[in-house]
Amino acid sequence: MTELEGIVEQIEEYVYSSGQAEIPSKVIGNMVLDRLQEIDPVAYIRFATVYLELPDLDAVQAVIENLVGRS
């Protein structure tokens, strides 16, 4: 199993075990962001750019700087 498949499995397990009829997409999106940040910084930036609706390169640069600062 790849790390990405592991992320999908973790999120699915959370959804199924939550017992909730609906899970807001924001919750799932944040879970994806958190896990991508841990395993693949480039995938994290790509996903964050779309998911967070980053409006310009300055916003993307801020995300990159934040990510680099955490490592």
C-alpha positions as CSV (number, residue, x, y, z in Angstrom):
1,M,0.0,0.0,0.0
2,T,1.3,3.4,-0.9
3,E,1.4,6.3,1.6
4,L,-1.4,8.0,-0.4
5,E,-3.5,4.9,-0.3
6,G,-2.9,4.9,3.5
7,I,-4.2,8.4,3.7
8,V,-7.4,7.5,1.8
9,E,-7.9,4.5,4.1
10,Q,-7.4,6.6,7.3
11,I,-9.9,9.1,6.1
12,E,-12.4,6.5,5.0
13,E,-12.1,4.8,8.4
14,Y,-12.7,8.1,10.2
15,V,-15.8,8.7,8.0
16,Y,-17.3,5.2,8.6
17,S,-16.5,5.1,12.3
18,S,-17.8,8.6,13.0
19,G,-21.4,7.4,12.9
20,Q,-22.4,10.7,11.3
21,A,-24.7,10.7,8.3
22,E,-22.7,13.5,6.8
23,I,-19.2,14.8,7.2
24,P,-18.6,18.3,6.0
25,S,-16.2,18.5,3.0
26,K,-14.2,21.1,4.9
27,V,-13.4,18.4,7.6
28,I,-12.2,15.9,4.9
29,G,-10.2,18.6,3.1
30,N,-8.4,19.6,6.3
31,M,-7.6,15.9,7.0
32,V,-6.2,15.6,3.5
33,L,-4.1,18.7,4.0
34,D,-2.7,17.5,7.4
35,R,-1.7,14.1,6.0
36,L,-0.2,15.4,2.8
37,Q,1.9,17.8,4.7
38,E,3.5,14.9,6.6
39,I,4.3,12.7,3.6
40,D,4.6,14.8,0.4
41,P,5.2,18.6,0.6
42,V,4.8,19.1,-3.2
43,A,1.4,17.3,-3.2
44,Y,0.5,19.4,-0.1
45,I,1.3,22.7,-1.9
46,R,-0.6,21.5,-5.1
47,F,-3.7,20.5,-3.0
48,A,-3.5,23.6,-0.8
49,T,-3.4,25.9,-3.8
50,V,-6.7,24.6,-5.1
51,Y,-8.4,23.7,-1.8
52,L,-7.6,26.9,0.0
53,E,-8.3,28.9,-3.2
54,L,-4.9,30.8,-3.0
55,P,-5.4,33.9,-5.1
56,D,-1.9,34.7,-6.1
57,L,1.8,33.7,-5.9
58,D,2.3,35.7,-2.7
59,A,-0.3,33.4,-1.0
60,V,1.4,30.3,-2.4
61,Q,4.8,31.6,-1.3
62,A,3.4,32.1,2.2
63,V,2.2,28.5,2.3
64,I,5.6,27.3,1.1
65,E,7.4,29.4,3.7
66,N,5.1,28.1,6.5
67,L,5.8,24.5,5.3
68,V,9.5,25.0,5.2
69,G,9.5,26.7,8.6
70,R,7.9,23.6,10.1
71,S,10.5,21.2,8.9
